[in-house]
Amino acid sequence: MLSVRRVSEDICSRIYESAQRIDSITFLPSSGFHLKWKIQTRIANEKYLRTNKEVEWLISGFFREIFLKRPDDILKCAADYFTDPRLPNKIHMQLIKDKKAA
């Protein structure tokens, strides 16, 4: 006869293995609610990023700037990048190029 603890461990092990296949989401064995919430949040974030290309261009442009300049003070570089008054126009132009390419 299987003990409750053994069955519980087996179930947790199977759920954990399934969770590992779902985009490497961390599984919290204490509550299935947390796993479901994390998955839903991740899906919502992914949908948001896919529908708002501006975010992708902001982040990729920032990383490009960092990799090209390799500044000593990354925080200052980030502040300069994100407060550049030309940034909205750059992003807008990139979105136009994307639409033309599609």
Backbone as XML, in Angstrom:
<?xml version="1.0"?>
<chain id="A" units="angstrom">
  <residue number="1" name="MET">
    <atom name="N" x="0.833" y="-1.182" z="0.000"/>
    <atom name="CA" x="0.000" y="0.000" z="0.000"/>
    <atom name="C" x="0.879" y="1.247" z="0.000"/>
  </residue>
  <residue number="2" name="LEU">
    <atom name="N" x="0.548" y="2.174" z="-0.909"/>
    <atom name="CA" x="1.327" y="3.397" z="-1.028"/>
    <atom name="C" x="0.958" y="4.383" z="0.063"/>
  </residue>
  <residue number="3" name="SER">
    <atom name="N" x="1.946" y="5.025" z="0.580"/>
    <atom name="CA" x="1.673" y="6.036" z="1.596"/>
    <atom name="C" x="1.214" y="7.327" z="0.918"/>
  </residue>
  <residue number="4" name="VAL">
    <atom name="N" x="0.512" y="8.145" z="1.677"/>
    <atom name="CA" x="0.035" y="9.425" z="1.170"/>
    <atom name="C" x="1.238" y="10.285" z="0.768"/>
  </residue>
  <residue number="5" name="ARG">
    <atom name="N" x="2.284" y="10.225" z="1.573"/>
    <atom name="CA" x="3.485" y="11.009" z="1.272"/>
    <atom name="C" x="4.092" y="10.581" z="-0.061"/>
  </residue>
  <residue number="6" name="ARG">
    <atom name="N" x="4.160" y="9.296" z="-0.319"/>
    <atom name="CA" x="4.745" y="8.782" z="-1.570"/>
    <atom name="C" x="3.896" y="9.219" z="-2.767"/>
  </residue>
  <residue number="7" name="VAL">
    <atom name="N" x="2.587" y="9.129" z="-2.654"/>
    <atom name="CA" x="1.689" y="9.547" z="-3.731"/>
    <atom name="C" x="1.844" y="11.046" z="-3.967"/>
  </residue>
  <residue number="8" name="SER">
    <atom name="N" x="1.900" y="11.807" z="-2.894"/>
    <atom name="CA" x="2.063" y="13.251" z="-2.991"/>
    <atom name="C" x="3.383" y="13.604" z="-3.682"/>
  </residue>
  <residue number="9" name="GLU">
    <atom name="N" x="4.458" y="12.903" z="-3.302"/>
    <atom name="CA" x="5.749" y="13.148" z="-3.928"/>
    <atom name="C" x="5.710" y="12.795" z="-5.411"/>
  </residue>
  <residue number="10" name="ASP">
    <atom name="N" x="5.037" y="11.717" z="-5.762"/>
    <atom name="CA" x="4.916" y="11.291" z="-7.153"/>
    <atom name="C" x="4.150" y="12.330" z="-7.974"/>
  </residue>
  <residue number="11" name="ILE">
    <atom name="N" x="3.056" y="12.819" z="-7.426"/>
    <atom name="CA" x="2.257" y="13.836" z="-8.116"/>
    <atom name="C" x="3.079" y="15.112" z="-8.297"/>
  </residue>
  <residue number="12" name="CYS">
    <atom name="N" x="3.750" y="15.542" z="-7.233"/>
    <atom name="CA" x="4.583" y="16.744" z="-7.315"/>
    <atom name="C" x="5.690" y="16.561" z="-8.351"/>
  </residue>
  <residue number="13" name="SER">
    <atom name="N" x="6.268" y="15.383" z="-8.398"/>
    <atom name="CA" x="7.325" y="15.109" z="-9.360"/>
    <atom name="C" x="6.811" y="15.215" z="-10.794"/>
  </residue>
  <residue number="14" name="ARG">
    <atom name="N" x="5.628" y="14.661" z="-11.060"/>
    <atom name="CA" x="5.043" y="14.737" z="-12.409"/>
    <atom name="C" x="4.688" y="16.172" z="-12.782"/>
  </residue>
  <residue number="15" name="ILE">
    <atom name="N" x="4.122" y="16.906" z="-11.847"/>
    <atom name="CA" x="3.771" y="18.307" z="-12.109"/>
    <atom name="C" x="5.039" y="19.110" z="-12.360"/>
  </residue>
  <residue number="16" name="TYR">
    <atom name="N" x="6.070" y="18.842" z="-11.574"/>
    <atom name="CA" x="7.329" y="19.560" z="-11.740"/>
    <atom name="C" x="7.915" y="19.307" z="-13.130"/>
  </residue>
  <residue number="17" name="GLU">
    <atom name="N" x="7.903" y="18.044" z="-13.572"/>
    <atom name="CA" x="8.422" y="17.715" z="-14.895"/>
    <atom name="C" x="7.625" y="18.431" z="-15.988"/>
  </residue>
  <residue number="18" name="SER">
    <atom name="N" x="6.321" y="18.489" z="-15.840"/>
    <atom name="CA" x="5.485" y="19.194" z="-16.812"/>
    <atom name="C" x="5.806" y="20.682" z="-16.809"/>
  </residue>
  <residue number="19" name="ALA">
    <atom name="N" x="5.994" y="21.235" z="-15.642"/>
    <atom name="CA" x="6.274" y="22.665" z="-15.531"/>
    <atom name="C" x="7.611" y="23.009" z="-16.175"/>
  </residue>
  <residue number="20" name="GLN">
    <atom name="N" x="8.558" y="22.106" z="-16.095"/>
    <atom name="CA" x="9.866" y="22.362" z="-16.697"/>
    <atom name="C" x="9.755" y="22.463" z="-18.215"/>
  </residue>
  <residue number="21" name="ARG">
    <atom name="N" x="8.797" y="21.767" z="-18.791"/>
    <atom name="CA" x="8.603" y="21.829" z="-20.232"/>
    <atom name="C" x="7.872" y="23.095" z="-20.652"/>
  </residue>
  <residue number="22" name="ILE">
    <atom name="N" x="7.223" y="23.777" z="-19.728"/>
    <atom name="CA" x="6.483" y="24.992" z="-20.048"/>
    <atom name="C" x="7.424" y="26.170" z="-19.885"/>
  </residue>
  <residue number="23" name="ASP">
    <atom name="N" x="8.320" y="26.330" z="-20.866"/>
    <atom name="CA" x="9.176" y="27.506" z="-20.934"/>
    <atom name="C" x="9.964" y="27.758" z="-19.656"/>
  </residue>
  <residue number="24" name="SER">
    <atom name="N" x="10.428" y="26.713" z="-19.024"/>
    <atom name="CA" x="11.283" y="26.811" z="-17.845"/>
    <atom name="C" x="10.692" y="27.648" z="-16.714"/>
  </residue>
  <residue number="25" name="ILE">
    <atom name="N" x="9.396" y="27.568" z="-16.509"/>
    <atom name="CA" x="8.757" y="28.294" z="-15.420"/>
    <atom name="C" x="9.081" y="27.577" z="-14.112"/>
  </residue>
  <residue number="26" name="THR">
    <atom name="N" x="9.414" y="28.321" z="-13.087"/>
    <atom name="CA" x="9.710" y="27.702" z="-11.793"/>
    <atom name="C" x="8.427" y="27.212" z="-11.154"/>
  </residue>
  <residue number="27" name="PHE">
    <atom name="N" x="8.485" y="26.036" z="-10.615"/>
    <atom name="CA" x="7.307" y="25.426" z="-9.991"/>
    <atom name="C" x="7.400" y="25.572" z="-8.488"/>
  </residue>
  <residue number="28" name="LEU">
    <atom name="N" x="6.335" y="26.040" z="-7.911"/>
    <atom name="CA" x="6.255" y="26.128" z="-6.460"/>
    <atom name="C" x="5.345" y="24.997" z="-5.980"/>
  </residue>
  <residue number="29" name="PRO">
    <atom name="N" x="5.922" y="23.903" z="-5.478"/>
    <atom name="CA" x="5.112" y="22.743" z="-5.127"/>
    <atom name="C" x="4.094" y="22.994" z="-4.029"/>
  </residue>
  <residue number="30" name="SER">
    <atom name="N" x="4.224" y="24.085" z="-3.289"/>
    <atom name="CA" x="3.302" y="24.323" z="-2.201"/>
    <atom name="C" x="1.922" y="24.746" z="-2.690"/>
  </residue>
  <residue number="31" name="SER">
    <atom name="N" x="1.838" y="25.262" z="-3.915"/>
    <atom name="CA" x="0.544" y="25.730" z="-4.374"/>
    <atom name="C" x="0.454" y="25.723" z="-5.892"/>
  </residue>
  <residue number="32" name="GLY">
    <atom name="N" x="-0.554" y="25.047" z="-6.424"/>
    <atom name="CA" x="-0.798" y="25.041" z="-7.857"/>
    <atom name="C" x="-1.229" y="26.404" z="-8.351"/>
  </residue>
  <residue number="33" name="PHE">
    <atom name="N" x="-1.817" y="27.209" z="-7.454"/>
    <atom name="CA" x="-2.262" y="28.550" z="-7.831"/>
    <atom name="C" x="-1.098" y="29.396" z="-8.329"/>
  </residue>
  <residue number="34" name="HIS">
    <atom name="N" x="0.050" y="29.318" z="-7.648"/>
    <atom name="CA" x="1.205" y="30.124" z="-8.043"/>
    <atom name="C" x="1.679" y="29.765" z="-9.440"/>
  </residue>
  <residue number="35" name="LEU">
    <atom name="N" x="1.706" y="28.488" z="-9.761"/>
    <atom name="CA" x="2.131" y="28.047" z="-11.087"/>
    <atom name="C" x="1.173" y="28.581" z="-12.143"/>
  </residue>
  <residue number="36" name="LYS">
    <atom name="N" x="-0.124" y="28.441" z="-11.893"/>
    <atom name="CA" x="-1.120" y="28.924" z="-12.846"/>
    <atom name="C" x="-0.998" y="30.435" z="-13.025"/>
  </residue>
  <residue number="37" name="TRP">
    <atom name="N" x="-0.805" y="31.150" z="-11.936"/>
    <atom name="CA" x="-0.672" y="32.599" z="-11.991"/>
    <atom name="C" x="0.568" y="32.998" z="-12.782"/>
  </residue>
  <residue number="38" name="LYS">
    <atom name="N" x="1.693" y="32.288" z="-12.540"/>
    <atom name="CA" x="2.924" y="32.591" z="-13.263"/>
    <atom name="C" x="2.757" y="32.352" z="-14.760"/>
  </residue>
  <residue number="39" name="ILE">
    <atom name="N" x="2.098" y="31.275" z="-15.123"/>
    <atom name="CA" x="1.885" y="30.967" z="-16.534"/>
    <atom name="C" x="1.004" y="32.040" z="-17.171"/>
  </residue>
  <residue number="40" name="GLN">
    <atom name="N" x="-0.084" y="32.397" z="-16.513"/>
    <atom name="CA" x="-0.986" y="33.416" z="-17.052"/>
    <atom name="C" x="-0.277" y="34.762" z="-17.181"/>
  </residue>
  <residue number="41" name="THR">
    <atom name="N" x="0.531" y="35.109" z="-16.197"/>
    <atom name="CA" x="1.270" y="36.368" z="-16.245"/>
    <atom name="C" x="2.262" y="36.364" z="-17.397"/>
  </residue>
  <residue number="42" name="ARG">
    <atom name="N" x="2.941" y="35.259" z="-17.562"/>
    <atom name="CA" x="3.923" y="35.151" z="-18.640"/>
    <atom name="C" x="3.255" y="35.248" z="-20.004"/>
  </residue>
  <residue number="43" name="ILE">
    <atom name="N" x="2.114" y="34.611" z="-20.163"/>
    <atom name="CA" x="1.361" y="34.674" z="-21.424"/>
    <atom name="C" x="0.898" y="36.099" z="-21.683"/>
  </residue>
  <residue number="44" name="ALA">
    <atom name="N" x="0.371" y="36.755" z="-20.659"/>
    <atom name="CA" x="-0.089" y="38.142" z="-20.811"/>
    <atom name="C" x="1.075" y="39.062" z="-21.176"/>
  </residue>
  <residue number="45" name="ASN">
    <atom name="N" x="2.220" y="38.869" z="-20.546"/>
    <atom name="CA" x="3.394" y="39.681" z="-20.870"/>
    <atom name="C" x="3.839" y="39.452" z="-22.308"/>
  </residue>
  <residue number="46" name="GLU">
    <atom name="N" x="3.848" y="38.203" z="-22.722"/>
    <atom name="CA" x="4.242" y="37.859" z="-24.092"/>
    <atom name="C" x="3.301" y="38.501" z="-25.107"/>
  </residue>
  <residue number="47" name="LYS">
    <atom name="N" x="1.997" y="38.441" z="-24.842"/>
    <atom name="CA" x="1.023" y="39.071" z="-25.748"/>
    <atom name="C" x="1.253" y="40.574" z="-25.813"/>
  </residue>
  <residue number="48" name="TYR">
    <atom name="N" x="1.505" y="41.189" z="-24.671"/>
    <atom name="CA" x="1.748" y="42.628" z="-24.630"/>
    <atom name="C" x="2.969" y="43.001" z="-25.462"/>
  </residue>
  <residue number="49" name="LEU">
    <atom name="N" x="4.049" y="42.252" z="-25.282"/>
    <atom name="CA" x="5.267" y="42.548" z="-26.033"/>
    <atom name="C" x="5.081" y="42.330" z="-27.532"/>
  </residue>
  <residue number="50" name="ARG">
    <atom name="N" x="4.321" y="41.322" z="-27.899"/>
    <atom name="CA" x="4.093" y="41.059" z="-29.325"/>
    <atom name="C" x="3.214" y="42.119" z="-29.975"/>
  </residue>
  <residue number="51" name="THR">
    <atom name="N" x="2.307" y="42.717" z="-29.217"/>
    <atom name="CA" x="1.418" y="43.720" z="-29.798"/>
    <atom name="C" x="1.982" y="45.134" z="-29.676"/>
  </residue>
  <residue number="52" name="ASN">
    <atom name="N" x="3.018" y="45.325" z="-28.892"/>
    <atom name="CA" x="3.633" y="46.642" z="-28.724"/>
    <atom name="C" x="5.100" y="46.576" z="-29.126"/>
  </residue>
  <residue number="53" name="LYS">
    <atom name="N" x="5.338" y="46.685" z="-30.414"/>
    <atom name="CA" x="6.698" y="46.577" z="-30.945"/>
    <atom name="C" x="7.613" y="47.678" z="-30.402"/>
  </residue>
  <residue number="54" name="GLU">
    <atom name="N" x="7.006" y="48.772" z="-29.923"/>
    <atom name="CA" x="7.814" y="49.862" z="-29.383"/>
    <atom name="C" x="8.715" y="49.375" z="-28.260"/>
  </residue>
  <residue number="55" name="VAL">
    <atom name="N" x="8.198" y="48.481" z="-27.443"/>
    <atom name="CA" x="8.977" y="47.958" z="-26.315"/>
    <atom name="C" x="10.197" y="47.207" z="-26.841"/>
  </residue>
  <residue number="56" name="GLU">
    <atom name="N" x="9.978" y="46.382" z="-27.851"/>
    <atom name="CA" x="11.088" y="45.621" z="-28.440"/>
    <atom name="C" x="12.161" y="46.570" z="-28.980"/>
  </residue>
  <residue number="57" name="TRP">
    <atom name="N" x="11.739" y="47.622" z="-29.687"/>
    <atom name="CA" x="12.707" y="48.561" z="-30.263"/>
    <atom name="C" x="13.409" y="49.381" z="-29.185"/>
  </residue>
  <residue number="58" name="LEU">
    <atom name="N" x="12.705" y="49.734" z="-28.128"/>
    <atom name="CA" x="13.342" y="50.455" z="-27.021"/>
    <atom name="C" x="14.455" y="49.624" z="-26.391"/>
  </residue>
  <residue number="59" name="ILE">
    <atom name="N" x="14.121" y="48.384" z="-26.102"/>
    <atom name="CA" x="15.088" y="47.511" z="-25.425"/>
    <atom name="C" x="16.241" y="47.137" z="-26.349"/>
  </residue>
  <residue number="60" name="SER">
    <atom name="N" x="15.929" y="46.740" z="-27.575"/>
    <atom name="CA" x="17.015" y="46.339" z="-28.484"/>
    <atom name="C" x="17.911" y="47.531" z="-28.818"/>
  </residue>
  <residue number="61" name="GLY">
    <atom name="N" x="17.309" y="48.726" z="-28.971"/>
    <atom name="CA" x="18.116" y="49.916" z="-29.223"/>
    <atom name="C" x="19.031" y="50.239" z="-28.056"/>
  </residue>
  <residue number="62" name="PHE">
    <atom name="N" x="18.508" y="50.072" z="-26.856"/>
    <atom name="CA" x="19.322" y="50.329" z="-25.671"/>
    <atom name="C" x="20.490" y="49.350" z="-25.589"/>
  </residue>
  <residue number="63" name="PHE">
    <atom name="N" x="20.215" y="48.067" z="-25.810"/>
    <atom name="CA" x="21.295" y="47.078" z="-25.767"/>
    <atom name="C" x="22.315" y="47.328" z="-26.873"/>
  </residue>
  <residue number="64" name="ARG">
    <atom name="N" x="21.835" y="47.710" z="-28.039"/>
    <atom name="CA" x="22.752" y="48.021" z="-29.142"/>
    <atom name="C" x="23.695" y="49.148" z="-28.725"/>
  </residue>
  <residue number="65" name="GLU">
    <atom name="N" x="23.131" y="50.189" z="-28.142"/>
    <atom name="CA" x="23.915" y="51.334" z="-27.675"/>
    <atom name="C" x="24.956" y="50.899" z="-26.641"/>
  </residue>
  <residue number="66" name="ILE">
    <atom name="N" x="24.556" y="50.076" z="-25.706"/>
    <atom name="CA" x="25.466" y="49.590" z="-24.659"/>
    <atom name="C" x="26.609" y="48.785" z="-25.278"/>
  </residue>
  <residue number="67" name="PHE">
    <atom name="N" x="26.270" y="47.881" z="-26.202"/>
    <atom name="CA" x="27.300" y="47.024" z="-26.791"/>
    <atom name="C" x="28.245" y="47.802" z="-27.698"/>
  </residue>
  <residue number="68" name="LEU">
    <atom name="N" x="27.742" y="48.826" z="-28.370"/>
    <atom name="CA" x="28.609" y="49.627" z="-29.238"/>
    <atom name="C" x="29.525" y="50.554" z="-28.437"/>
  </residue>
  <residue number="69" name="LYS">
    <atom name="N" x="28.958" y="51.225" z="-27.435"/>
    <atom name="CA" x="29.735" y="52.208" z="-26.667"/>
    <atom name="C" x="30.535" y="51.600" z="-25.527"/>
  </residue>
  <residue number="70" name="ARG">
    <atom name="N" x="30.025" y="50.515" z="-24.941"/>
    <atom name="CA" x="30.642" y="49.871" z="-23.784"/>
    <atom name="C" x="31.028" y="50.901" z="-22.707"/>
  </residue>
  <residue number="71" name="PRO">
    <atom name="N" x="30.027" y="51.642" z="-22.213"/>
    <atom name="CA" x="30.325" y="52.708" z="-21.253"/>
    <atom name="C" x="30.736" y="52.161" z="-19.880"/>
  </residue>
  <residue number="72" name="ASP">
    <atom name="N" x="31.520" y="52.959" z="-19.171"/>
    <atom name="CA" x="31.895" y="52.602" z="-17.798"/>
    <atom name="C" x="30.709" y="52.777" z="-16.861"/>
  </residue>
  <residue number="73" name="ASP">
    <atom name="N" x="29.926" y="53.820" z="-17.103"/>
    <atom name="CA" x="28.766" y="54.112" z="-16.264"/>
    <atom name="C" x="27.483" y="53.763" z="-17.029"/>
  </residue>
  <residue number="74" name="ILE">
    <atom name="N" x="27.021" y="52.533" z="-16.864"/>
    <atom name="CA" x="25.848" y="52.061" z="-17.602"/>
    <atom name="C" x="24.586" y="52.818" z="-17.187"/>
  </residue>
  <residue number="75" name="LEU">
    <atom name="N" x="24.465" y="53.148" z="-15.917"/>
    <atom name="CA" x="23.272" y="53.867" z="-15.457"/>
    <atom name="C" x="23.169" y="55.248" z="-16.116"/>
  </residue>
  <residue number="76" name="LYS">
    <atom name="N" x="24.277" y="55.936" z="-16.253"/>
    <atom name="CA" x="24.271" y="57.244" z="-16.912"/>
    <atom name="C" x="23.925" y="57.070" z="-18.391"/>
  </residue>
  <residue number="77" name="CYS">
    <atom name="N" x="24.499" y="56.060" z="-18.997"/>
    <atom name="CA" x="24.203" y="55.783" z="-20.405"/>
    <atom name="C" x="22.715" y="55.474" z="-20.584"/>
  </residue>
  <residue number="78" name="ALA">
    <atom name="N" x="22.142" y="54.692" z="-19.677"/>
    <atom name="CA" x="20.711" y="54.358" z="-19.740"/>
    <atom name="C" x="19.872" y="55.621" z="-19.577"/>
  </residue>
  <residue number="79" name="ALA">
    <atom name="N" x="20.253" y="56.458" z="-18.640"/>
    <atom name="CA" x="19.513" y="57.707" z="-18.428"/>
    <atom name="C" x="19.580" y="58.578" z="-19.672"/>
  </residue>
  <residue number="80" name="ASP">
    <atom name="N" x="20.762" y="58.678" z="-20.269"/>
    <atom name="CA" x="20.910" y="59.477" z="-21.488"/>
    <atom name="C" x="20.090" y="58.892" z="-22.640"/>
  </residue>
  <residue number="81" name="TYR">
    <atom name="N" x="20.123" y="57.573" z="-22.768"/>
    <atom name="CA" x="19.403" y="56.917" z="-23.858"/>
    <atom name="C" x="17.891" y="57.131" z="-23.730"/>
  </residue>
  <residue number="82" name="PHE">
    <atom name="N" x="17.354" y="56.856" z="-22.550"/>
    <atom name="CA" x="15.903" y="56.898" z="-22.387"/>
    <atom name="C" x="15.343" y="58.315" z="-22.228"/>
  </residue>
  <residue number="83" name="THR">
    <atom name="N" x="16.202" y="59.303" z="-21.994"/>
    <atom name="CA" x="15.717" y="60.681" z="-21.920"/>
    <atom name="C" x="16.062" y="61.482" z="-23.180"/>
  </residue>
  <residue number="84" name="ASP">
    <atom name="N" x="16.653" y="60.834" z="-24.159"/>
    <atom name="CA" x="16.984" y="61.503" z="-25.424"/>
    <atom name="C" x="15.688" y="61.979" z="-26.084"/>
  </residue>
  <residue number="85" name="PRO">
    <atom name="N" x="15.555" y="63.290" z="-26.347"/>
    <atom name="CA" x="14.314" y="63.795" z="-26.943"/>
    <atom name="C" x="14.055" y="63.254" z="-28.350"/>
  </residue>
  <residue number="86" name="ARG">
    <atom name="N" x="15.083" y="62.716" z="-29.004"/>
    <atom name="CA" x="14.907" y="62.140" z="-30.351"/>
    <atom name="C" x="14.421" y="60.690" z="-30.313"/>
  </residue>
  <residue number="87" name="LEU">
    <atom name="N" x="14.426" y="60.083" z="-29.146"/>
    <atom name="CA" x="14.072" y="58.664" z="-29.025"/>
    <atom name="C" x="12.673" y="58.338" z="-29.551"/>
  </residue>
  <residue number="88" name="PRO">
    <atom name="N" x="11.626" y="59.086" z="-29.198"/>
    <atom name="CA" x="10.301" y="58.748" z="-29.736"/>
    <atom name="C" x="10.264" y="58.758" z="-31.268"/>
  </residue>
  <residue number="89" name="ASN">
    <atom name="N" x="10.966" y="59.714" z="-31.871"/>
    <atom name="CA" x="11.002" y="59.774" z="-33.331"/>
    <atom name="C" x="11.756" y="58.580" z="-33.911"/>
  </residue>
  <residue number="90" name="LYS">
    <atom name="N" x="12.861" y="58.186" z="-33.275"/>
    <atom name="CA" x="13.617" y="57.016" z="-33.741"/>
    <atom name="C" x="12.749" y="55.763" z="-33.714"/>
  </residue>
  <residue number="91" name="ILE">
    <atom name="N" x="12.015" y="55.582" z="-32.625"/>
    <atom name="CA" x="11.150" y="54.405" z="-32.486"/>
    <atom name="C" x="10.041" y="54.458" z="-33.531"/>
  </residue>
  <residue number="92" name="HIS">
    <atom name="N" x="9.463" y="55.618" z="-33.716"/>
    <atom name="CA" x="8.393" y="55.792" z="-34.709"/>
    <atom name="C" x="8.898" y="55.446" z="-36.107"/>
  </residue>
  <residue number="93" name="MET">
    <atom name="N" x="10.074" y="55.918" z="-36.458"/>
    <atom name="CA" x="10.648" y="55.635" z="-37.779"/>
    <atom name="C" x="10.921" y="54.134" z="-37.945"/>
  </residue>
  <residue number="94" name="GLN">
    <atom name="N" x="11.376" y="53.494" z="-36.890"/>
    <atom name="CA" x="11.635" y="52.052" z="-36.959"/>
    <atom name="C" x="10.334" y="51.279" z="-37.170"/>
  </residue>
  <residue number="95" name="LEU">
    <atom name="N" x="9.263" y="51.702" z="-36.513"/>
    <atom name="CA" x="7.967" y="51.052" z="-36.687"/>
    <atom name="C" x="7.481" y="51.211" z="-38.126"/>
  </residue>
  <residue number="96" name="ILE">
    <atom name="N" x="7.711" y="52.379" z="-38.727"/>
    <atom name="CA" x="7.328" y="52.603" z="-40.122"/>
    <atom name="C" x="8.112" y="51.679" z="-41.043"/>
  </residue>
  <residue number="97" name="LYS">
    <atom name="N" x="9.435" y="51.552" z="-40.788"/>
    <atom name="CA" x="10.267" y="50.646" z="-41.591"/>
    <atom name="C" x="9.771" y="49.207" z="-41.474"/>
  </residue>
  <residue number="98" name="ASP">
    <atom name="N" x="9.387" y="48.814" z="-40.273"/>
    <atom name="CA" x="8.875" y="47.457" z="-40.052"/>
    <atom name="C" x="7.609" y="47.213" z="-40.862"/>
  </residue>
  <residue number="99" name="LYS">
    <atom name="N" x="6.695" y="48.185" z="-40.862"/>
    <atom name="CA" x="5.443" y="48.032" z="-41.603"/>
    <atom name="C" x="5.686" y="47.938" z="-43.095"/>
  </residue>
  <residue number="100" name="LYS">
    <atom name="N" x="6.635" y="48.719" z="-43.606"/>
    <atom name="CA" x="6.974" y="48.674" z="-45.036"/>
    <atom name="C" x="7.590" y="47.341" z="-45.413"/>
  </residue>
  <residue number="101" name="ALA">
    <atom name="N" x="8.401" y="46.785" z="-44.514"/>
    <atom name="CA" x="9.073" y="45.503" z="-44.781"/>
    <atom name="C" x="8.101" y="44.340" z="-44.735"/>
  </residue>
  <residue number="102" name="ALA">
    <atom name="N" x="7.014" y="44.494" z="-44.011"/>
    <atom name="CA" x="6.055" y="43.383" z="-43.844"/>
    <atom name="C" x="5.132" y="43.222" z="-45.015"/>
  </residue>
</chain>
